[in-house]
Amino acid sequence: KFRLSLSLGASSPQAGRPITVVLRSGIDLDWDLELIAVAPGKSWYDVVGVVTGDSVLAEARIPRDGFAVPLVRVAPNRWRAFVSFPRAGRWRLIVPNWGPEGFAIPPPLTRYVVVR
């Protein structure tokens, strides 16, 4: 187990405008983390399951219900992304756990983002 933190470049982002996201782990990792945006009112389990391909039960319409956020590793324990939320509402940014081997409940990091 290790600590994860997620910081946003804008405290109240606007729909359609990209913001910077920085993801940090408490230790250096030899695998990449994933970041998934889940649309307002949508099931995080369904979106994460479809995006990762790790659930045969999940049902989500990608990218309408959510989407993968492409991360770029900038250090052994840090990743950066630019994400643009397509519509207003309370979005969730989720880091699925278990690294490259799938995901489990609960996810280790969930961050709510209110998009105007």
TORTI-67543 format. One line per 8 residues: for each residue x, y, z of C-alpha. Coordinates in steps of 0.5 Angstrom, whole numbers. Layout:
% residues N
X/Y/Z  ...;
***
This chain:
% residues 116
0/0/0  2/7/-1  -1/14/-1  -4/17/-8  -5/25/-9  -8/28/-14  -8/36/-15  -12/40/-20;
-9/46/-24  -16/50/-23  -21/49/-17  -27/51/-21  -26/48/-29  -30/50/-34  -33/45/-39  -29/45/-46;
-23/48/-43  -17/44/-41  -14/43/-34  -8/40/-32  -8/34/-27  -2/32/-23  -2/25/-20  3/23/-15;
5/16/-11  8/16/-5  13/11/-7  17/10/-14  13/5/-18  15/1/-24  8/1/-27  4/6/-30;
-2/9/-26  -9/10/-30  -14/16/-29  -21/15/-31  -26/21/-31  -33/19/-30  -39/23/-32  -44/26/-27;
-49/21/-25  -46/15/-28  -44/9/-25  -36/9/-23  -36/1/-23  -39/1/-30  -34/7/-33  -28/4/-30;
-30/-3/-32  -31/-1/-39  -25/3/-40  -20/-2/-37  -24/-8/-40  -23/-11/-33  -31/-13/-32  -35/-17/-36;
-41/-14/-33  -40/-7/-34  -44/-3/-39  -42/4/-40  -42/9/-47  -35/11/-48  -34/17/-48  -41/20/-46;
-41/16/-39  -33/17/-38  -27/16/-41  -19/15/-40  -15/21/-39  -8/20/-42  -3/21/-37  5/22/-38;
10/20/-33  14/26/-31  18/22/-25  18/15/-22  13/17/-18  9/23/-22  4/23/-28  1/29/-31;
-5/30/-36  -9/35/-39  -16/34/-39  -22/37/-41  -29/36/-39  -34/36/-44  -40/38/-40  -42/42/-33;
-43/38/-27  -40/34/-22  -35/29/-25  -31/24/-21  -23/23/-23  -22/16/-21  -15/12/-20  -17/4/-21;
-12/0/-16  -8/-6/-17  -4/-3/-23  -4/-7/-29  -8/-13/-26  -15/-10/-26  -19/-6/-21  -22/-8/-15;
-27/-4/-10  -26/1/-7  -22/5/-12  -16/8/-8  -17/15/-10  -23/19/-12  -23/26/-13  -30/30/-15;
-29/36/-19  -35/41/-20  -35/43/-27  -38/50/-29;
***
